[in-house]
Amino acid sequence: MFSSLKKKWKVNEWQLALILCTFALGGSLTGYLGKKIMNLLSIQADWLWTLVYILLITLIWPMAVILLSIPLGQFKFFIKYITKILSKIGLAKISSPEMGKKHLAIFASGAGSNAQKIIDHFRNHPGSG
């Protein structure tokens, strides 16, 4: 499991340990701050408390891991990681062409002439690679 994470994130053992520590500490800090803030709000309805808590920790977590990544030396990794997450849900735009690549599968039927026309159209497109 750890070797696949090292490959996926392109990090060494030391960086992986720091990244995992940042995730663990960030999650713990998020839960702690979320509970403290929820106690201040004193919401009575269970369904509303749950909804507000989920929204609150969703907002706190990225800030917590970014803040904790600074002293642990993993700021660059976590900025890239959170930007990628935010871009997947449409809240951020990725500036790196590698991270923003989309893959498309075209299925042909019959002679495949329409599929070939689509492929030919996009073959020399500036964003294709």
N, C-alpha and C positions, 0 to 999 in steps of 0.2 A: 504494500500500500504506500509506504513512504517513498519507495523508489519511483513509483508512477507519479507521485506529486512532484518529486524533484525534476523529473523529465518534463512534466506538463508546465511547471512554473519556471523551468530552466534555472534552478538554484542548486547550491551545494548543501551539504548536511547542516552546516552551521546556520546558513540562511533559513533553511527549512525549520530548524528548531526555533529560531527567532520569530518566524512567521506564525508558527503554531502557538507560541507563547502569546503573541500579539492577539491572535484570534481568541484564545482562552481568556486573557485579561480583559480584552474588549467586551466579550460577552458577559463576563462577571460584572464589569463596571456598568454596562448597559442595564443589567437586571437590578443592580443596586440603586442606580440613579432613577430608574423607572419606578421602583417601589417608593423611593423617597418623594418623588414628584406626585405620585398617585395618592400618597398619604396627605399631602398638602391640599389636593383637590377635593378630598372627601366625597367621592361620588358614591351614592347609595345603591343605585340599580346595578345588579350584577351584569346584565348584558351591556350596559353603557360603560361600566368599569372595564370590562374585558375589551371592548372596542377601543376605548381611549388608550388603554395600556398597550395594545398591539400597535396602534398608530404611533404612540410615544416611543416605544423601543425601536420601531422602524426608523424613526428620525434620529434617535440617539446613537444607535450602533455605528453608522458610518463615521460620525464625529469622534466616537470613542476610539475606534481602531486607528483612525488617522492620527489622533492625538498621541496614542500609545506607540504608534509606529515611529514617531520622531526619536525618542530616546533609545529605542531598540534598533535604530538604523534601517528600518524597512519602509520608510516613507514613500519612496519611489514605487515599490511593489504595490502598496495599498492604494495609492492614488490611481495607478493603472487598473487595479482590481475593482475598485469602487466605480470608476468611470465606466468600465466595461459592464458592470451590473446596471448602472443607471442608463446606459445607452440601450441595453436590451429592453428596458421598460419605457424607453422613449424620453427620458429626462435629461440626457446628455448626448453630446455629439462627439464621436471619436475622431481625433485629428490624424491618427496614424492610419495609413492606407492598409496595412496588414490587418489591423484589428477590425476594420470596417468591411472587409471582404464578405461578399455573399456568394453562395454557391447555388447554382440553378440546375435542375435536371429537366431535360426536355424529352418527353416520350413521343415517339412517332408511331403512326398507324398507317397502314396501306403502304404507299411508296415512300412516305416520309418527306415529301417535297415541302410541306408547310414547315415542318421542323427544321429542315435544311435552310429555308429562307430566314427563319428566326436566328439560327446559328450564324449565317452569313452576315446578317444585319449587325449583330453585336460583336463579331470577330475583331474588328478594328476600332471598337469603341474605346475612348480614353480610359474608362474605368475598368475595362476587362483585363484579365491577366491570366 
